[in-house]
Amino acid sequence: MLGAGYAGLTCFLELQDRLPQGHQLVLVSRDRFHWFTTELHTYAAGHEADAVRIPLKRLVAPPGRLIIDHVSGLHPAQRQVELKLSGSLEYDLLVFALGSEPEYFGLPGIPEHALTIGSPHAAREVRERVLALTDRDNYTGHVLIVGGGLTGVELAAELADEYPRKLRVTLLEAAPEIMGGFHPDLVKVARQILERKGIRIITGSPIVTADQYQVALKDGGEIAYDLLVWAGGVRGHSLLAEAGLELGGRGRARVDEFLRSVSDDRIYVIGDSASFINAASGREIPPTGQAAVQMGRAAADNILRRLTGRPERPFVFRMRGQFASLGPHEGVGMLGQEGLVGLPAMTIKHFIEGLHAWEVGGGVMPLVRKLLAAPVNYLRGRRLRARRRPYRELREPSP
Ligand SMILES: Cc1cc2nc3c(=O)[nH]c(=O)nc-3n(C[C@H](O)[C@H](O)[C@H](O)COP(=O)(O)OP(=O)(O)OC[C@H]3O[C@@H](n4cnc5c(N)ncnc54)[C@H](O)[C@@H]3O)c2cc1C
């Protein structure tokens, strides 16, 4: 098992519990922790690391075995993976769950000058830059976040709430609107909340290049920044292409209905690195935490079936909902067709996050803490808003 994120750890834990005797199970992770990637924006904004990670040592037990190392190569023909420190490792079946890398769309200057928050290491860099920027006396730093999807929106809101007097935040989106995939009424509410936090939102403005001080826009405009964060998209892990596996959209490995690489049925690819076509829509399912967890469970089930001589089952993705936190005190979301704002949205988002921590073995306390945090944060937010500015028009939107 390569990778201990949402997809890899879910798959590993299912196998660890149910693996028939006589098989070995190895988890390779470059990090000693399972990080809740969907909450990395809070860490980037200065919150405690331990609120968004669990030590893997606590979760791994025989027959499972943990190797902390960096995967540096994959050789399907030899059924081997290369590890930076421990040499090579052979496998009979492999699960590739190394997540994603930033997709820069070939835009010059962005990889050199922008930071990202897709991994703990990247989020730590943003965190350090933010702390340095907000430490300066009589200076308001300007953070420019490129990409108005979930990642960009959640980071913008968190930074604006955490450093209201120390940072100016701009959210730049190439598409005509932020939060693609959300119901337009919810986007409208989210926009109002973000703008009330002082976030400047610019849409329909693709970036063409960046240098050390500013980005240039397609319409000829320029925006200067102190810190540039790229949240404009992700692609499959580069090791997939290097290994020669057939790729689908954005460098993700094309997988069959059982989540196996179409180039090699001994390699299951799950999570952000998989290009899985949803039979219902005929389109690739977008990379999300919920897809990663569902794929992790399905791949484990198929591996167990395969090891015990039973037919594998096709993976079916079920979209359960979509939630976005807008700082610690606000949120919006969709549960099925139902649009939710404020406390209900925050409660469900917190519940999903806490449930994941509980399910992977982090104990019941993170779930309890999360559920208690939702009303406390919501009420704190209401008090803050009442003190700062009137906010009545946003309280009871009906998406
Ligand atoms: C700030 C932010 C907010 C988000 N919010 C949401 C949300 O609200 N809802 C939602 O559904 N999705 C959200 N997402 C997307 C979601 O986090 C991803 O889709 C999900 O994490 C993908 O899971 P994964 O297991 O494929 O990858 P990851 O969770 O990224 O795990 C990959 C693992 O592989 C390890 N790894 C990578 N390379 C190597 C290597 N070479 N050697 C060893 N180990 C390696 C990594 O350390 C990591 O542990 C958000 C993402 C971000 C960044």
The ligand as an SDF file (V2000), in Angstrom:
LIG
                    3D

 53 58  0  0  0  0  0  0  0  0999 V2000
   -7.1570   22.5860    1.9140 C   0  0  0  0  0  0  0  0  0  0  0  0
   -7.9410   21.4840    1.2780 C   0  0  0  0  0  0  0  0  0  0  0  0
   -9.3000   21.3830    1.5200 C   0  0  0  0  0  0  0  0  0  0  0  0
  -10.0370   20.3500    0.9480 C   0  0  0  0  0  0  0  0  0  0  0  0
  -11.3590   20.2750    1.2570 N   0  0  0  0  0  0  0  0  0  0  0  0
  -12.0640   19.2160    0.8090 C   0  0  0  0  0  0  0  0  0  0  0  0
  -13.4200   19.0400    1.2270 C   0  0  0  0  0  0  0  0  0  0  0  0
  -13.9910   19.8630    1.9490 O   0  0  0  0  0  0  0  0  0  0  0  0
  -14.0800   17.9340    0.7500 N   0  0  0  0  0  0  0  0  0  0  0  0
  -13.4790   16.9900   -0.0510 C   0  0  0  0  0  0  0  0  0  0  0  0
  -14.1170   15.9770   -0.3980 O   0  0  0  0  0  0  0  0  0  0  0  0
  -12.2060   17.1410   -0.4680 N   0  0  0  0  0  0  0  0  0  0  0  0
  -11.4740   18.2150   -0.0650 C   0  0  0  0  0  0  0  0  0  0  0  0
  -10.1690   18.3430   -0.4410 N   0  0  0  0  0  0  0  0  0  0  0  0
   -9.5730   17.3420   -1.3640 C   0  0  0  0  0  0  0  0  0  0  0  0
   -9.1610   16.0670   -0.5800 C   0  0  0  0  0  0  0  0  0  0  0  0
   -8.3380   16.4290    0.4990 O   0  0  0  0  0  0  0  0  0  0  0  0
   -8.4310   15.0930   -1.5000 C   0  0  0  0  0  0  0  0  0  0  0  0
   -9.2560   14.7830   -2.5840 O   0  0  0  0  0  0  0  0  0  0  0  0
   -8.0540   13.8100   -0.7180 C   0  0  0  0  0  0  0  0  0  0  0  0
   -7.1240   14.1180    0.2880 O   0  0  0  0  0  0  0  0  0  0  0  0
   -7.4690   12.7560   -1.6520 C   0  0  0  0  0  0  0  0  0  0  0  0
   -7.1160   11.6210   -0.9090 O   0  0  0  0  0  0  0  0  0  0  0  0
   -5.8700   10.7160   -1.3540 P   0  0  0  0  0  0  0  0  0  0  0  0
   -5.7990    9.5950   -0.3710 O   0  0  0  0  0  0  0  0  0  0  0  0
   -5.9490   10.4060   -2.7910 O   0  0  0  0  0  0  0  0  0  0  0  0
   -4.6010   11.6780   -1.1810 O   0  0  0  0  0  0  0  0  0  0  0  0
   -3.9860   12.3040    0.1400 P   0  0  0  0  0  0  0  0  0  0  0  0
   -5.0110   12.3960    1.2060 O   0  0  0  0  0  0  0  0  0  0  0  0
   -3.3020   13.5310   -0.3000 O   0  0  0  0  0  0  0  0  0  0  0  0
   -2.9030   11.2170    0.5850 O   0  0  0  0  0  0  0  0  0  0  0  0
   -1.7460   10.9170   -0.1730 C   0  0  0  0  0  0  0  0  0  0  0  0
   -0.7070   10.3350    0.7680 C   0  0  0  0  0  0  0  0  0  0  0  0
    0.4220    9.9170    0.0220 O   0  0  0  0  0  0  0  0  0  0  0  0
    1.6080   10.3730    0.6590 C   0  0  0  0  0  0  0  0  0  0  0  0
    2.6390   10.5000   -0.3740 N   0  0  0  0  0  0  0  0  0  0  0  0
    2.6300   11.2790   -1.4780 C   0  0  0  0  0  0  0  0  0  0  0  0
    3.7520   11.1030   -2.2010 N   0  0  0  0  0  0  0  0  0  0  0  0
    4.4820   10.1750   -1.5440 C   0  0  0  0  0  0  0  0  0  0  0  0
    5.7240    9.5270   -1.8130 C   0  0  0  0  0  0  0  0  0  0  0  0
    6.4400    9.8210   -2.9010 N   0  0  0  0  0  0  0  0  0  0  0  0
    6.1690    8.5970   -0.9420 N   0  0  0  0  0  0  0  0  0  0  0  0
    5.4410    8.2740    0.1650 C   0  0  0  0  0  0  0  0  0  0  0  0
    4.2550    8.8490    0.4750 N   0  0  0  0  0  0  0  0  0  0  0  0
    3.7870    9.7840   -0.3790 C   0  0  0  0  0  0  0  0  0  0  0  0
    1.2030   11.6860    1.2690 C   0  0  0  0  0  0  0  0  0  0  0  0
    2.0970   12.0570    2.3010 O   0  0  0  0  0  0  0  0  0  0  0  0
   -0.1890   11.3560    1.7720 C   0  0  0  0  0  0  0  0  0  0  0  0
   -0.1470   10.7650    3.0400 O   0  0  0  0  0  0  0  0  0  0  0  0
   -9.4060   19.3920    0.0860 C   0  0  0  0  0  0  0  0  0  0  0  0
   -8.0320   19.5020   -0.1740 C   0  0  0  0  0  0  0  0  0  0  0  0
   -7.3100   20.5220    0.4140 C   0  0  0  0  0  0  0  0  0  0  0  0
   -5.8250   20.6100    0.1430 C   0  0  0  0  0  0  0  0  0  0  0  0
  1  2  1  0
  2  3  1  0
  2 52  2  0
  3  4  2  0
  4  5  1  0
  4 50  1  0
  5  6  2  0
  6  7  1  0
  6 13  1  0
  7  8  2  0
  7  9  1  0
  9 10  1  0
 10 11  2  0
 10 12  1  0
 12 13  2  0
 13 14  1  0
 14 15  1  0
 14 50  1  0
 15 16  1  0
 16 17  1  0
 16 18  1  0
 18 19  1  0
 18 20  1  0
 20 21  1  0
 20 22  1  0
 22 23  1  0
 23 24  1  0
 24 25  2  0
 24 26  1  0
 24 27  1  0
 27 28  1  0
 28 29  2  0
 28 30  1  0
 28 31  1  0
 31 32  1  0
 32 33  1  0
 33 34  1  0
 33 48  1  0
 34 35  1  0
 35 36  1  0
 35 46  1  0
 36 37  1  0
 36 45  1  0
 37 38  2  0
 38 39  1  0
 39 40  1  0
 39 45  2  0
 40 41  1  0
 40 42  2  0
 42 43  1  0
 43 44  2  0
 44 45  1  0
 46 47  1  0
 46 48  1  0
 48 49  1  0
 50 51  2  0
 51 52  1  0
 52 53  1  0
M  END
$$$$
